[in-house]
């Protein structure tokens, strides 16, 4: 009998900032190869949860497992956090590229977790690694921009660079924190289609926080929704009705419902 690997398991994760709860006993399981949308109003805890799953922040209590290994537990990171993080790509809303570096140099940064510390510090990359980076850029459709400075690219192109960096990294999981919030509708559509392609063709687990409900309904089968640091919904997109959206977003959701979910919720 075939068994499905659990990619991410969060157990009773809580986090306070200056005495104010940001996450309240969050628990959820995401299987390998799933594509899950993370929903919630600004300040609901979406970005905080993603940063904990990547080990960028440490919870006060609770445990996060990545492919069965505890990335963090009860306020402590795994001793080999660098190795574990290499399996997790992270895409930021503002791309997180080094503008003065070329596109290929930004992509090659994805190799740093697997490189010896001295070689990483010097940013020395082998011929094979450079070929790998060029292949990643070809896959995301911007090979012709490889030797341009990152600052010369459009927002959609820069987000493709960030995705190529995840591919070079060898990420089995991609966490995307509002990856299309800064993009025009056409660029946003292309980025979502690229993530879908990586999920379907390479089996990469995708967890993306989004505010655009129409995008969620078009591209995802499952959503996890947060409000005030708590999980309010975890299930099929088909069950994410207008009543639940109103609970999550309040009057902003009502306006979206009236317009047929055709606008951004922010």
N, C-alpha and C positions, 0 to 999 in steps of 0.2 A: 504493500500500500504506500502511495506517495505521501510524503509529509512536507508541510510548508514551513520554511524557516521564518522565524520571527526576526525582523530586522531591527526594530526599535521596541523596547518595552519600558514604560515609565510606571513606577510604582510609588504611589503616595508622595509625590514630589511637592514640597512646599518651599517658598522663598519669601522672606520679608526684606523690605528696603526701609531702613530707618523706622522700624516698628510697624510699617504699613504692609499688609500682605499683598504680594504680587501674584503668587501661585498658591492655591489652597488644595493640597492633597490630590494632585493631578495623577490620574492613572489612565493609561491607554496602551494599546498594542497595535503595532503596524507590521504587517507581514512583508517579507521580501517580495519586491515587484509590485507593490501597491502604489497607487497614486492618490494621495489624500490632500484635501484642501483644509486649511486651518482658517477658521472664520472668527470674527468678533470685532466689536468696535475698537477704536483707538483706546489703548490703556487696558484692554481686556486680558493681556498676558501672552498674546501670540508670539511676539518677538522674544520675550523673556523665555518662553518655553523652548523655542528653537535654539537660543543661545545655550540653554542648559543641555539640550540634546547633543550639541556639538562640544560641550565641555568648556565653552567660553565663559560661562558663569557656573557657580557651584551652589546647589541647593542647601537649605538648612537641614532638611531631613528628606528621606526618600532615596530611591535608587533608579538609575537609568542603565539599562543593558543595551549594548550594541552587538547584535549577532551572538547573544548569550553571554557576553563578557561585560562585567560591571564597569562602565565608563566612569561613573561616579556613584558613591554610596555614602549616605549619612555625612555629607559635608566634606568628603575627601575624593580627589580624583585618582584614577588608576595610575599606578607607577609608570606604565607605558602609554600614557595619554597621547603622546606624539604619534605612536604607531596606530592607535585606535582612531585618532582624528583623520589619519590618511584615508580612511574608508568613507569619510563624510565630507562631501563638497558643500560649500556654503555660498549662496548667491545673495548679494545685498541689493537693496533698492537703488542705491547710488553707485553700484558696480564695483566699488572698492579696488580700482585699478591704480597703478602708479603712472600718472599722466606723462612724466618725462621719459619713461621707458617705452620701447617699441612694443607692438602688439605681441610678437613672439616672446619677448622677454617676460611680459606679464603672464603669458600662458605657461612658460617654463617654471614659474614660481610654484606651480602645482607639483613639481618634482621634489621640492625642498624637504618634505617630510621623510622621503626615502633616501635622501642623500646624506653622506657623512657631514658632520657639523662644520668642519673646516671648509669643505667644498661648497656647502650651502652659504657660508658667510662670504665667500669670494664670488658667489654666483657663477661658478664654473659649470658648464653643462657639456655633456658629451655629444658627439655627432648623432648618435642614436636617439638621444633625448630631443635634440633639435628636430630630427625627422619626425619623431612622435608628435611634437608640438605642431609641426606643419600639417600633419595628417588630421589632428584635432581641429585645426582652423579650417581645413577643407571640409570636414564633416559638418561644421556649423555654418559653412557658406561664406567665409570671409578670408580665404587663403590669400587673395590678392592684396590684402591690407597688412600682411605679416610684418613688414618692416617700416610701417608708419608709426609715428608716436600715437599712443593711446588717446591723447587729447584731441587728435584730429578726427576721431570717429564719432558718428552719431550715437545717441543713447542706445538705440536698438543694437547697433554694431558692438558697442562696448559690453552690453549684456551678453552677446554671443561670445565675446572674449572670455568673460567670466565663466561661461558654460564650458568653453574649450579648456580652460584651466582645470575645471573639475574632471574632465575626461583624462587629461594628462596625469592628474593626481591618482587616477584609477579608482575614483569614488564609486562605491556601491550604493550609496545613499546621497541624494542631493536635497539639502534644505534651502528653500528659496523664500527669503523674507521680503514680501511685496515686490517681486521681480519685475512687474509691469506697471507699477504705480507712476513711474516717471516717464513712461513712453506714450507716444501717440497710439491711437487704436490699431492701426495697421501693423506697427512694430510690435505692439502687445500681442496681437494675434499670431505673428510669426514666432515670437518667443514661446508662446504656449504650445504651438504646434511642434516646435523643436523639442520641448520637454516631453511631450507625448511620444514623439519618435524615439527618444532615448529610453523612455519607459518601456515601450512596446518591443523595440528591436534589441535593446541591450539588457532589459530587465532591471534597470536602475530604479530603486525605490525613490519616489518623489514626494516630499512634503512641502507644500507651498502655502504661505499665508497670503490671502487675497481679500480685497474689499469688493471686487467687481462680481456681483452675483451672477450676471449673465455669463461670465467666463466660467465660473464654478459649475453652473448647470450644463454648460456646453462640453467641458473637458474632464470633469471629475465624476466618479461614481460614489465617493464617500467623503464626508465632511466631519471634522471635529470642531465644534464651536465653543468658544470661551466667553464668559461674562464675569467680570470682576475676579479673574484668576481661577474660576471654577469651570469644569466641563459641564455645559448645559445641553449639549447634543453630540451624539456620536453615532452615525449611521448613514444609510443610503441617501444620496442627494434627493431622490424622489420623495423622501419623507420630510425634507426640509421645506415646510410650508410657510405661508405668509405670516401665520401666527407666531411661529418660532422666530422668523426674521424680525418681527416687531419686538419680541422679547430681547433679541440681541442688539438691535440698532435703534429702537424707539421710533421717534417721528421721522428720522431719516429713512428708515425702512418703509414706512407708510408712503412716503413720496415716491420711492422706487417702485413699490407695488402698483401705484396709480399710473406710473409711466411704463409699466410693463418690464421692469428690470433692465431698462436700456441705458442707464447712466451709472456713473461711479457713485459709490456710497460715501465717499469721503467729502 
